[in-house]
Amino acid sequence: MELPRHWDIMHPALNVLSDRSPKRAKDLEQPLAEFFSLSEEDLNQMYESGNGPIFYDRITWALSYLAMTEFVDRPKRGLYQINADGLRLLDRPNEVKERIRARMAEREQAKQEATETASQASRELSGEGNSTLTPQERMYESYEKIRQSTYDAILDTILSKSPTAFETLVVKLLQKMGYGGEIKDSGHVTPPAGDGGIDGVIKEDILGLGRLHIQAKRYARNRTVGREEIQKFVGALAVARSKKGVFITTSKYSAEAIQYADSLHGGTTVVLIDGEELAQHIYDFSLGMQPEQIIEIKKMDVDFWDSMQDDPGVGGG
């Protein structure tokens, strides 16, 4: 039989989660299979690419959309739990897609993305196609959506970890990005007691004459880091006699904080990395990430084919 799409799975998934206990995606597979009257053969249907079972993949996408639009929470990595907004949707099955479409549009607008991106997300959830895009454009658009979903999962996972674990993570990330070079033990997290507002330090040379100081704030994603916190960090850099600092947060910065960091003079430089950039760097530099699937797309080598002799009879009068 035809397997249900991810938007068809969303409301039944909320019903399975309605007991309010955290569940893994795998925990929903059997109850949802029973709901949709799926056979074992249906459950074992695989993508032609070999990239796993189709039905289970659609469950994970349904949960991902519900989490991105905040109808379910991710209390820990890999766990999903219905919240108050999700509970209110239980007796409104016909409103699920519309509510998710609206919140997806709000997310896109908040990130100042193009209107077409938001409307495309809405059309996808409605099951409508988009004939204005070429297959390659649709592929790139899907790739970006997968990346964004992974960014969200990265930040949710970070927020479930301890502040010290986050500090260790950002030191490792900066080392992955090339800071500290080949120097052994180039980076370390400062002890929590009496760190003077510095959470981590990376040596930029063997003698330790150049040092990069780090402030790491594991804040809720809807929180804003203001100018005052950046000023305090600059003060901590002055005490440490450092001219270079990186302030990293899982949240975002106010316009005043960004303007202040950009206006620093006297040789002090502070780079601000917000939650979105943090997740992107973790993804791009493969810190705690592994490839799931590699797709190779080829195009014709024009020089190769043009070097072959043409048939004089083709295209003739």
DAURKA-V160271 format. One record per pair of residues at least 24 apart in sequence whose ideal C-beta (glycine too) atoms are under 7 Angstrom apart, sorted by sequence separation. I is the first residue (numbers start at 1). J is the second residue. D is the distance in whole Angstrom. If there is no record, write none. Layout:
{{I,J,D} {I,J,D}}
This chain:
{{101,125,5} {180,204,7} {213,237,6} {225,249,5} {243,267,5} {251,275,6} {100,125,6} {164,189,7} {179,204,7} {243,268,5} {244,269,5} {245,270,5} {246,271,5} {247,272,5} {248,273,5} {249,274,6} {250,275,4} {225,251,6} {243,269,7} {249,275,6} {29,56,6} {32,59,6} {175,202,7} {213,240,6} {224,251,6} {227,254,7} {230,257,5} {246,273,7} {97,125,5} {164,192,7} {174,202,6} {223,251,4} {224,252,6} {225,253,5} {226,254,5} {250,278,7} {97,126,7} {171,200,4} {213,242,5} {221,250,6} {224,253,7} {225,254,7} {227,256,4} {231,260,7} {29,59,6} {170,200,6} {215,245,7} {219,249,6} {221,251,6} {224,254,5} {226,256,7} {227,257,5} {230,260,6} {234,264,7} {248,278,6} {28,59,6} {69,100,5} {171,202,7} {211,242,6} {213,244,7} {219,250,6} {220,251,6} {226,257,6} {230,261,6} {237,268,6} {4,36,5} {167,199,5} {212,244,5} {213,245,5} {214,246,5} {215,247,5} {216,248,5} {217,249,4} {218,250,5} {219,251,4} {225,257,6} {70,103,7} {167,200,6} {179,212,6} {227,260,5} {25,59,5} {69,103,4} {212,246,7} {214,248,7} {234,268,6} {25,60,5} {65,100,6} {69,104,6} {197,232,6} {197,233,6} {234,270,6} {233,270,7} {25,63,6} {198,236,5} {3,42,6} {68,107,7} {197,236,3} {174,214,7} {196,236,6} {230,270,7} {1,42,6} {3,45,6} {198,240,6} {171,214,7} {196,239,6} {170,214,6} {196,240,7} {13,59,7} {170,216,5} {9,58,6} {13,62,5} {167,216,5} {9,59,6} {13,63,6} {166,216,6} {3,54,6} {3,55,5} {6,58,4} {10,62,5} {166,218,4} {5,58,7} {9,62,4} {13,66,7} {22,75,5} {24,78,6} {221,275,6} {3,58,7} {6,61,4} {10,65,7} {17,72,6} {24,79,6} {163,218,5} {6,62,4} {10,66,6} {23,79,7} {14,71,7} {22,79,4} {23,80,6} {22,80,7} {6,65,7} {22,81,4} {159,218,7} {158,218,7} {20,81,7} {20,82,6} {17,80,6} {17,81,7} {18,82,6} {17,82,4} {155,221,6} {14,82,6} {17,86,7} {18,87,7} {14,86,5} {18,90,6} {174,246,7} {14,89,6} {15,90,7} {14,90,6} {170,248,5} {77,157,4} {68,149,7} {11,93,5} {74,156,4} {77,160,6} {68,152,6} {76,160,5} {11,96,5} {64,149,5} {10,96,5} {7,97,6} {10,100,7} {159,250,6} {158,250,6} {155,250,6} {177,281,7} {173,281,6} {177,285,6} {173,282,6} {176,285,4} {176,287,5} {173,285,7} {173,287,5} {172,287,6} {7,125,5} {7,127,7} {155,275,5} {5,127,7} {155,279,5} {151,276,7} {154,279,4} {151,279,4} {154,282,6} {151,280,7} {154,283,7} {151,283,7} {150,283,6} {147,283,7} {51,293,5} {49,293,7}}
